[in-house]
Amino acid sequence: MEISEKYAKELAKQERRKADLLDICESILLHSKRILFEPGCGHGHWLTNYAQANPKQVCVGIDLISHRIRKGKEKATKRKLDNIYFLKADLGEFLEVLPAHIRFDQTILLFPDPWPKARHHRRRMVQTTLLDSIAVRTDPGGTFCFRSDDRAYYDWTIEHLESHPLWKIDAGAKWPYESDTYFQNLMTEFSSVIARRTH
Ligand SMILES: C[S@@+](CC[C@H](N)C(=O)[O-])C[C@H]1O[C@@H](n2cnc3c(N)ncnc32)[C@H](O)[C@@H]1O
């Protein structure tokens, strides 16, 4: 099947972006095997506070929006943190190119965009395919932590976790670290869930 010139250009751009991302991942994570991963990290409030309190844990935050990533980097530089990396990247592309030896100790998803309309649900970050990809990189016992102010998205996440064979909700698990995020500060109520990678 022939593809349009515009589509071919877009594909080429995507390939260049992924190649650049791979280079960055390989260089920054050369000596790291295990990370705490925060997709959609926004301005990096939570991750910088967590990284400062846990200097032995390598932390990686990604976000689509450049100025949010810049803010995160500025915070890390100001505090002289050497265990944290902020990357401008799309979640799907990041998971595709991340070197296979990198393992996730914890993945934390804080206040992801809720996409409330039914026709937009497929844009939500939490999907069976995402839970599959994270599970492959997480050892048994590792965690997926989710927090949202949007009740419908929280219920959606619970349903996806309950029906996934590689994740089990751990109702007794303690939230890894309490610290505000930009979006958490705007909310009066929110719900959290932690799931553990099964054996
Ligand atoms: C509502 S904000 C929450 C930010 C932060 N977690 C907080 O609590 O302050 C959602 C963030 O996810 C990012 N995001 C959405 N889709 C993404 C994707 N596919 N890959 C990476 N980041 C994404 C957005 O750019 C935005 O910064």
The ligand as an ORCA input file, in Angstrom:
! r2SCAN-3c Opt
* xyz 0 1
  C      -2.703     16.494     34.546
  S      -0.973     16.550     34.289
  C      -0.316     15.886     35.807
  C       1.129     16.262     36.040
  C       1.760     15.768     37.339
  N       1.750     14.324     37.403
  C       1.084     16.384     38.543
  O       0.411     15.662     39.291
  O       1.246     17.597     38.748
  C      -0.704     15.196     33.155
  C       0.665     15.247     32.512
  O       0.834     14.110     31.681
  C       1.535     14.500     30.525
  N       1.266     13.503     29.456
  C       0.079     13.240     28.864
  N       0.201     12.268     27.944
  C       1.512     11.898     27.953
  C       2.272     10.944     27.204
  N       1.703     10.165     26.277
  N       3.590     10.826     27.470
  C       4.180     11.619     28.402
  N       3.515     12.536     29.147
  C       2.206     12.687     28.914
  C       1.013     15.888     30.223
  O       1.877     16.625     29.408
  C       0.863     16.470     31.628
  O       2.016     17.167     32.044
*
